[in-house]
Amino acid sequence: MDVEALTRLLQETAQRHGAFEAVAPPHDWWDWYAAYMVSRQHGSSPEESVNDANRYLAEVKQVVIPAM
């Protein structure tokens, strides 16, 4: 991946993380970023990658979004 592609992926990841960040308990942002970016690099859509990152945080890091 070149610098420009990585820059675009990081920007996308930051934008998608905002919704999680707004409702999630304290967590390390890099865990969510890493899960999202790996999912995207494996061909998942942005929406699928959000779900993958959320699931990773819940299952591996025990960071769960409270029910609304």
C-alpha positions in Angstrom: 0.0 0.0 0.0 1.4 3.4 -0.9 1.3 6.5 1.2 -1.7 8.0 -0.6 -3.8 4.9 -0.3 -2.9 4.5 3.4 -3.8 8.2 4.0 -7.2 7.6 2.4 -7.8 4.5 4.5 -6.7 6.3 7.7 -9.1 9.2 6.9 -12.0 6.8 6.2 -11.2 4.9 9.4 -11.2 8.1 11.5 -14.5 9.2 10.1 -16.1 5.7 10.7 -14.6 5.6 14.2 -16.4 8.8 15.2 -19.8 7.1 15.6 -18.3 4.4 17.8 -16.2 6.9 19.8 -19.4 8.9 20.6 -21.2 6.0 22.4 -18.5 3.6 23.5 -16.9 3.4 26.9 -13.3 4.4 27.2 -11.1 2.4 24.9 -7.8 2.5 22.9 -8.7 4.0 19.5 -5.9 2.0 17.8 -7.7 -1.3 18.6 -10.7 -0.2 16.6 -8.6 1.3 13.8 -6.6 -1.9 13.4 -9.7 -4.1 13.3 -11.4 -1.8 10.8 -8.3 -1.4 8.6 -7.6 -5.1 8.4 -11.2 -5.8 7.5 -11.1 -3.2 4.7 -7.8 -4.6 3.4 -9.5 -8.0 3.2 -12.2 -6.6 0.9 -15.0 -5.9 3.3 -17.2 -2.9 2.7 -17.0 0.1 5.1 -20.2 -1.1 6.8 -19.0 -4.6 7.2 -15.7 -3.3 8.5 -17.5 -1.2 11.1 -19.3 -4.3 12.3 -16.0 -6.3 12.3 -14.3 -3.6 14.4 -17.2 -3.3 16.8 -17.3 -7.0 17.2 -13.6 -7.2 17.8 -13.8 -4.5 20.5 -16.7 -6.3 22.2 -15.3 -9.9 22.0 -11.6 -9.3 22.4 -11.3 -6.1 24.4 -14.6 -6.3 26.3 -15.6 -2.8 25.1 -19.3 -3.0 24.5 -21.6 -0.2 23.3 -24.4 0.3 25.8 -27.9 -0.6 24.6 -29.9 2.4 23.7 
